[in-house]
């Protein structure tokens, strides 16, 4: 005999009737199962898809229907509680879908420990409290300002003098305004290795700038040494952040203003003007010295060369005259009369060479005196007027 659950509100007679009805239902169920198997064998493939809506409807009616007020014997099924729980779980799991923009990187954490880096696009992770996603933009250029503030809200609680006044290498004070631009290079290091990125970068940047200024004379800081200060500060700051494993890349360090303190800026400018005038006078004197000294050295070299040339000329002439005298003397010793006559003729030639000559011809008809002509004109014919 089948065990039929007894209703607490039913009488013994009704329970007995229900038991007999149950037996009838069992026999009817067996008959229905036989008919169902026979109908199943006779169904076409398309009939299966046509019966799906009906099967789903029957399933919900059987398992998830509310209690019937007319029949209090029907109990609320426990599966509806499971459906609610399943819906809550599904809603919780759907919260794990997230989007990473093209300019972002995301670090996925499980139980507070790094798991992976998510690429741009739609991604999924196990939601809170098991998983967590940290998204940061890796293309945005962040700016830290020192000694000034472009935003009025950021200037309320800052001491600009403490940030900008620095000591140079020659123990002078300068007032500096500069800014540091940076980007996130590694999302994992940036999220885990530094607790407060902005404050860490600010402290490191100020420390690096003070160290570079402490190596630089004030003249270089105020004039043409600014580009070197910017490059050295950028390199030193990058080294410091790399030692922290901060996951940050320094884009640029830019000096906006480098001046003496406001209290002494007028006196400092006077000193700088005096130094500039001093350098100007020194440069002018140096230019004059560079001009006059080479000319004096050139004139001295010219006089020396002329004296050497005159010396060589005198010595050479003297040696030539001495050699000529010796040669004449040797000829004189050999033939005195011929040598004397030759010397006489050469001497007379020298005497009469540049003098006017007068020729007297005794065979002339009258006085025998002819006009005076230079020797080079005697042979030239007279031109007619």
C-alpha positions in Angstrom: 0.0 0.0 0.0 1.3 3.4 -0.9 2.1 5.9 1.8 -0.2 8.9 1.2 0.6 12.0 3.1 -2.2 12.8 5.6 -3.6 16.2 5.8 -3.9 17.6 9.3 -7.3 19.2 8.4 -8.9 16.0 7.0 -11.1 13.4 8.8 -10.2 9.7 8.8 -12.9 9.1 6.2 -11.4 11.7 3.9 -8.0 10.3 4.3 -9.2 6.9 3.4 -10.9 8.3 0.3 -7.8 10.1 -0.6 -5.8 6.9 -0.4 -8.2 5.1 -2.7 -7.9 8.1 -5.1 -4.2 7.9 -4.9 -4.3 4.3 -6.0 -6.5 5.2 -8.9 -4.1 8.0 -9.8 -1.1 5.6 -9.8 -2.8 3.3 -12.2 -3.9 6.3 -14.3 -0.3 7.6 -14.2 1.0 4.4 -15.5 -1.5 4.4 -18.3 -0.6 8.1 -19.1 3.1 7.2 -19.2 2.4 4.4 -21.6 0.4 6.8 -23.8 3.1 9.4 -23.5 5.8 7.0 -24.7 3.6 6.0 -27.6 2.9 9.7 -28.5 6.6 10.5 -28.2 7.5 7.8 -30.8 4.9 9.2 -33.1 6.1 12.9 -32.9 8.0 14.6 -35.7 11.2 16.6 -35.0 9.5 19.9 -35.4 6.9 19.0 -32.8 9.7 19.1 -30.2 10.4 22.8 -30.7 6.6 23.5 -30.8 6.2 21.9 -27.4 9.0 23.9 -25.8 6.8 26.9 -24.8 4.2 24.6 -23.3 6.9 22.6 -21.4 8.3 25.9 -20.0 4.9 27.0 -19.0 4.1 23.7 -17.3 7.4 23.8 -15.5 6.8 27.2 -13.9 3.2 26.3 -13.1 4.3 23.1 -11.4 7.4 24.4 -9.4 6.9 28.1 -9.0 3.2 28.7 -8.6 1.9 30.6 -5.5 -0.3 28.8 -2.9 -3.9 28.3 -3.9 -6.4 30.0 -1.5 -9.1 27.5 -2.5 -6.9 24.6 -1.8 -4.8 25.2 1.4 -3.3 21.7 1.2 -0.9 22.8 -1.5 2.4 24.0 0.0 4.7 26.8 -1.3 7.6 25.0 -3.1 11.1 25.5 -1.8 12.5 25.9 -5.3 11.1 29.5 -5.5 13.6 30.4 -2.8 16.3 28.9 -4.9 15.2 30.9 -7.9 15.4 34.1 -5.9 18.9 33.2 -4.7 19.8 32.3 -8.3 18.6 35.7 -9.5 20.6 37.5 -6.8 23.7 35.5 -7.8 23.2 36.3 -11.4 22.8 40.0 -10.6 25.9 39.9 -8.5 27.9 38.2 -11.2 26.7 40.7 -13.8 28.3 43.4 -11.7 31.7 42.0 -12.7 31.4 43.3 -16.3 33.4 46.5 -16.7 34.9 48.6 -19.6 38.4 49.8 -20.0 38.7 52.9 -22.2 41.4 53.2 -24.9 43.5 55.6 -22.8 43.3 53.5 -19.7 44.9 50.4 -18.1 43.2 48.4 -15.3 44.7 46.3 -12.6 42.6 43.3 -11.5 42.9 42.3 -7.8 41.6 39.2 -6.1 41.5 39.2 -2.3 43.6 42.4 -2.4 46.4 40.7 -4.4 47.4 41.7 -7.9 46.1 39.2 -10.5 46.5 40.8 -14.0 46.4 43.9 -16.2 43.3 44.4 -18.2 43.5 45.7 -21.8 41.1 48.3 -23.3 37.6 46.9 -24.1 35.0 44.9 -22.2 36.4 42.7 -19.4 35.1 40.6 -16.6 36.2 40.0 -13.0 34.7 38.4 -10.0 32.8 41.2 -8.2 33.3 42.7 -4.8 34.1 41.5 -2.1 36.4 38.9 -3.9 37.6 41.0 -6.8 38.5 44.7 -7.4 39.5 46.7 -10.5 41.7 49.8 -10.4 41.5 51.9 -13.6 43.9 54.7 -14.4 44.5 56.8 -17.6 48.0 56.1 -18.9 47.9 58.8 -21.6 46.9 61.8 -19.5 49.7 64.2 -18.7 49.5 65.2 -15.0 51.1 68.5 -13.9 52.6 69.4 -10.5 53.2 73.1 -9.9 55.8 74.5 -7.5 56.0 78.1 -6.3 52.7 79.0 -8.0 49.2 77.7 -8.6 47.2 78.0 -11.8 44.1 76.9 -9.8 43.0 79.2 -7.0 41.7 76.2 -4.9 45.1 74.6 -4.9 46.7 77.7 -3.4 44.7 77.9 -0.2 46.8 75.6 2.0 50.2 76.0 0.3 53.3 77.9 1.4 54.8 79.1 -1.9 57.9 80.6 -0.2 58.8 77.2 1.3 58.5 75.6 -2.2 60.3 78.2 -4.3 63.2 79.7 -2.2 66.4 77.6 -2.8 70.1 78.0 -2.1 72.5 78.0 -5.0 76.0 76.5 -5.2 77.6 79.9 -4.4 75.4 80.4 -1.3 72.9 82.8 -2.9 69.1 82.5 -2.6 66.9 82.3 -5.7 63.1 82.3 -6.1 62.1 79.5 -8.5 58.8 78.6 -10.1 58.7 75.3 -12.0 56.3 72.5 -13.0 56.7 68.8 -13.5 54.6 66.8 -16.0 54.3 63.0 -15.6 52.4 60.0 -16.9 51.6 56.5 -15.5 54.1 54.0 -17.1 53.1 50.9 -15.1 49.7 50.5 -13.6 50.7 47.7 -11.3 53.7 49.6 -9.7 51.6 52.8 -9.6 48.8 51.2 -7.7 50.8 49.1 -5.2 54.1 50.7 -4.6 53.2 54.3 -3.7 50.4 55.2 -1.3 49.9 58.8 -2.3 51.3 59.3 -5.9 50.8 63.1 -6.1 52.5 63.8 -2.8 55.3 61.3 -3.5 56.0 62.9 -6.9 55.9 66.4 -5.4 58.3 65.6 -2.6 60.7 63.8 -5.0 60.5 66.7 -7.5 61.2 69.4 -4.9 64.1 67.4 -3.5 65.6 66.8 -7.0 65.3 70.5 -7.9 67.0 71.6 -4.6 69.9 69.3 -5.2 70.5 70.5 -8.8 70.2 74.2 -7.7 72.7 73.5 -4.9 75.2 72.5 -7.5 74.6 75.5 -9.8 76.0 79.1 -9.4 73.4 81.8 -9.3 74.8 83.4 -12.5 74.1 80.2 -14.5 70.7 79.8 -12.9 69.7 83.3 -13.9 71.1 83.2 -17.5 71.9 80.4 -19.9 72.0 77.5 -17.4 68.3 77.0 -17.2 68.1 74.2 -19.9 70.8 72.3 -18.1 69.0 72.6 -14.8 65.8 71.3 -16.4 67.5 68.3 -17.9 69.5 67.4 -14.9 66.4 67.7 -12.6 64.4 65.5 -14.9 67.0 62.8 -15.0 67.5 62.9 -11.2 63.8 62.8 -10.5 63.3 59.8 -12.8 66.1 58.0 -11.0 64.4 58.6 -7.6 61.0 57.4 -8.8 62.5 54.4 -10.4 64.2 53.5 -7.1 60.7 53.7 -5.6 59.3 51.5 -8.4 56.5 54.1 -8.7 55.5 53.2 -12.3 55.7 56.9 -13.3 57.4 58.5 -16.3 58.6 62.1 -16.1 57.6 63.9 -19.3 59.3 67.3 -18.8 60.6 69.6 -16.0 60.1 73.3 -17.0 61.3 76.4 -15.2 58.9 79.3 -15.4 60.8 81.9 -13.4 64.2 82.2 -11.7 64.7 85.5 -9.8 66.4 86.7 -6.6 64.1 87.1 -3.6 61.7 90.0 -3.8 63.2 91.7 -0.8 66.7 92.1 -2.5 65.8 92.0 -6.2 66.5 95.7 -6.7 69.9 95.6 -5.0 70.7 92.4 -6.8 69.9 93.9 -10.2 72.2 96.9 -9.3 75.0 94.4 -8.5 74.3 92.5 -11.7 74.4 95.8 -13.7 77.7 96.8 -12.1 79.1 93.3 -12.9 77.9 93.7 -16.5 79.6 97.1 -16.8 82.8 95.6 -15.3 82.7 92.8 -17.8 82.1 95.3 -20.6 85.1 97.4 -19.6 87.3 94.4 -19.3 86.1 93.2 -22.7 86.8 96.5 -24.3 90.3 96.7 -22.8 91.0 93.1 -23.9 89.8 94.0 -27.4 92.2 97.1 -27.5 95.0 94.9 -26.2 94.3 92.3 -28.8 94.4 95.0 -31.5 97.5 97.0 -30.5 99.8 94.2 -29.4 99.7 92.3 -32.7 100.3 95.6 -34.6 103.2 96.5 -32.4 104.6 93.0 -32.8 104.2 93.3 -36.6 106.0 96.7 -36.7 108.8 95.3 -34.6 109.2 92.3 -36.9 109.2 94.7 -39.9 111.9 96.9 -38.4 114.0 93.8 -37.6 113.6 92.4 -41.1 114.5 95.8 -42.6 117.6 96.1 -40.4 118.6 92.5 -41.4 118.1 93.4 -45.1 120.2 96.6 -44.8 122.9 94.7 -43.0 123.1 92.1 -45.7 123.1 94.8 -48.4 125.9 96.7 -46.8 128.0 93.7 -46.2 127.3 92.3 -49.7 128.2 95.7 -51.3 131.4 96.0 -49.2 132.4 92.5 -50.1 131.6 93.2 -53.8 133.7 96.4 -53.7 136.5 94.7 -52.0 136.4 91.9 -54.5 136.3 94.4 -57.4 139.3 96.3 -56.0 141.2 93.1 -55.6 140.5 92.1 -59.2 141.4 95.6 -60.5 144.6 95.5 -58.5 145.5 92.1 -59.9 145.0 93.5 -63.4 147.0 96.6 -62.5 149.9 94.5 -61.4 149.9 92.7 -64.6 149.5 95.8 -66.9 149.7 99.2 -65.3 149.3 101.4 -68.4 146.3 99.6 -69.8 144.7 99.5 -66.4 145.3 103.2 -65.7 143.8 104.1 -69.1 140.8 101.9 -68.6 140.2 103.4 -65.1 140.6 106.9 -66.6 138.0 106.2 -69.3 135.5 104.6 -66.9 135.9 107.6 -64.5 135.4 110.1 -67.3 132.4 108.2 -68.4 130.8 108.5 -65.0 131.7 112.2 -64.8 130.3 113.2 -68.2 127.3 110.8 -68.2 124.8 113.2 -66.7 126.4 116.6 -67.9 125.6 118.7 -71.0 128.2 118.5 -73.8 129.5 121.1 -76.2 131.3 120.1 -79.3 133.7 122.5 -81.1 134.5 121.7 -84.7 137.6 123.5 -85.9 136.5 123.0 -89.5 133.4 125.1 -89.0 133.2 128.3 -91.1 132.7 130.8 -88.4 133.2 130.2 -84.8 133.3 126.5 -84.8 130.8 126.3 -82.0 127.8 123.9 -82.3 124.5 123.9 -80.4 124.2 121.9 -77.3 122.4 118.6 -77.7 122.1 115.7 -75.4 124.0 112.8 -76.8 120.8 110.8 -77.3 119.4 113.5 -79.6 122.4 114.1 -81.9 121.5 111.2 -84.2 117.8 112.1 -84.4 116.6 114.0 -87.5 114.9 117.4 -86.9 111.2 117.6 -87.5 109.7 120.3 -89.6 107.2 122.8 -88.1 
